[in-house]
Amino acid sequence: MNSCAIYAVIALLALVISAVNATGGFGDSLDFVRSGSSSLFSGCEGSIAECIAEEEEMEFDSEISRRILAQKKYVSYGAMRKNSVPCSRRGASYYNCQRGAQANPYSRGCSTITRCRR
């Protein structure tokens, strides 16, 4: 590069720097870094749900939100009854308590990894 081009680049940089300083600098666009109000920089040590701000918590797609809210997240009173068995039929599965139903309908292949008997 010749010396005229170098001086032109330096003059252009000086002009850009002075224009940025005159408009308030880059500080306005970096307020989220300094504020500490953002969950990204607040140093939250709780669970993800606790660290996400309330307005950001449910900003999922509507289908995902519907599925999450539709799930039952509780134990029924019937399951908490003392001395009760979900299915009292001998050999029946707790989850399939019907006459003639298999107790363990799941079957997997026999391999060296599963160490099943042949």
CYANA upper distance limits for C-alpha pairs under 8 A (distance plus 0.5 A):
  1 MET  CA      5 ALA  CA      6.87
  1 MET  CA      6 ILE  CA      7.43
  2 ASN  CA      6 ILE  CA      7.13
  3 SER  CA      7 TYR  CA      6.71
  4 CYS  CA      8 ALA  CA      6.63
  5 ALA  CA      9 VAL  CA      6.74
  6 ILE  CA     10 ILE  CA      6.75
  7 TYR  CA     11 ALA  CA      6.53
  8 ALA  CA     12 LEU  CA      6.59
  9 VAL  CA     13 LEU  CA      6.68
 10 ILE  CA     14 ALA  CA      6.67
 11 ALA  CA     15 LEU  CA      6.66
 12 LEU  CA     16 VAL  CA      6.74
 13 LEU  CA     17 ILE  CA      6.61
 14 ALA  CA     18 SER  CA      6.62
 15 LEU  CA     19 ALA  CA      6.64
 16 VAL  CA     20 VAL  CA      6.71
 17 ILE  CA     21 ASN  CA      6.74
 18 SER  CA     22 ALA  CA      6.58
 19 ALA  CA     23 THR  CA      6.87
 20 VAL  CA     24 GLY  CA      6.99
 20 VAL  CA     25 GLY  CA      5.32
 20 VAL  CA     26 PHE  CA      7.66
 21 ASN  CA     25 GLY  CA      5.20
 24 GLY  CA     28 ASP  CA      7.72
 26 PHE  CA     30 LEU  CA      7.10
 27 GLY  CA     31 ASP  CA      6.82
 30 LEU  CA     34 ARG  CA      7.53
 31 ASP  CA     35 SER  CA      6.36
 32 PHE  CA     36 GLY  CA      7.41
 32 PHE  CA     37 SER  CA      7.84
 32 PHE  CA     38 SER  CA      6.94
 33 VAL  CA     38 SER  CA      8.34
 33 VAL  CA     41 PHE  CA      7.64
 36 GLY  CA     41 PHE  CA      6.17
 36 GLY  CA     42 SER  CA      5.78
 37 SER  CA     41 PHE  CA      7.88
 37 SER  CA     42 SER  CA      6.75
 38 SER  CA     42 SER  CA      6.52
 39 SER  CA     43 GLY  CA      7.77
 39 SER  CA     44 CYS  CA      7.46
 39 SER  CA     51 CYS  CA      6.73
 39 SER  CA     52 ILE  CA      6.95
 39 SER  CA     53 ALA  CA      7.56
 44 CYS  CA     51 CYS  CA      6.29
 45 GLU  CA     51 CYS  CA      8.13
 46 GLY  CA     50 GLU  CA      6.28
 46 GLY  CA     51 CYS  CA      6.72
 47 SER  CA     51 CYS  CA      6.79
 48 ILE  CA     52 ILE  CA      6.71
 49 ALA  CA     57 GLU  CA      7.63
 52 ILE  CA     56 GLU  CA      6.81
 52 ILE  CA     57 GLU  CA      6.28
 53 ALA  CA     57 GLU  CA      6.58
 54 GLU  CA     58 MET  CA      8.21
 55 GLU  CA     59 GLU  CA      8.10
 58 MET  CA     65 SER  CA      7.54
 60 PHE  CA     64 ILE  CA      6.83
 60 PHE  CA     65 SER  CA      6.40
 61 ASP  CA     65 SER  CA      6.74
 62 SER  CA     66 ARG  CA      6.57
 63 GLU  CA     67 ARG  CA      6.80
 64 ILE  CA     68 ILE  CA      6.72
 65 SER  CA     69 LEU  CA      6.62
 66 ARG  CA     70 ALA  CA      6.46
 67 ARG  CA     71 GLN  CA      6.97
 75 VAL  CA     79 ALA  CA      7.15
 75 VAL  CA     80 MET  CA      7.93
 76 SER  CA     80 MET  CA      7.27
 77 TYR  CA     81 ARG  CA      7.02
 79 ALA  CA     84 SER  CA      8.39
 79 ALA  CA     86 PRO  CA      7.82
 86 PRO  CA     94 TYR  CA      6.16
 86 PRO  CA     95 TYR  CA      8.44
 87 CYS  CA     92 ALA  CA      7.52
 87 CYS  CA     93 SER  CA      7.55
 87 CYS  CA     94 TYR  CA      5.60
 87 CYS  CA     95 TYR  CA      8.28
 87 CYS  CA     97 CYS  CA      6.04
 88 SER  CA     92 ALA  CA      8.36
 89 ARG  CA     97 CYS  CA      7.62
 91 GLY  CA    103 ALA  CA      6.45
 92 ALA  CA     96 ASN  CA      7.46
 92 ALA  CA     97 CYS  CA      6.37
 92 ALA  CA     98 GLN  CA      8.06
 92 ALA  CA    101 ALA  CA      7.23
 92 ALA  CA    102 GLN  CA      7.01
 92 ALA  CA    103 ALA  CA      5.05
 93 SER  CA     97 CYS  CA      6.36
 93 SER  CA    101 ALA  CA      8.27
 93 SER  CA    102 GLN  CA      7.48
 93 SER  CA    103 ALA  CA      4.76
 93 SER  CA    104 ASN  CA      7.19
 96 ASN  CA    101 ALA  CA      7.08
 96 ASN  CA    102 GLN  CA      8.30
 96 ASN  CA    103 ALA  CA      7.99
 97 CYS  CA    101 ALA  CA      7.56
110 CYS  CA    114 THR  CA      6.93
110 CYS  CA    115 ARG  CA      7.78
110 CYS  CA    116 CYS  CA      6.22
110 CYS  CA    117 ARG  CA      8.33
110 CYS  CA    118 ARG  CA      8.35
111 SER  CA    115 ARG  CA      6.82
111 SER  CA    116 CYS  CA      7.34
112 THR  CA    116 CYS  CA      7.97
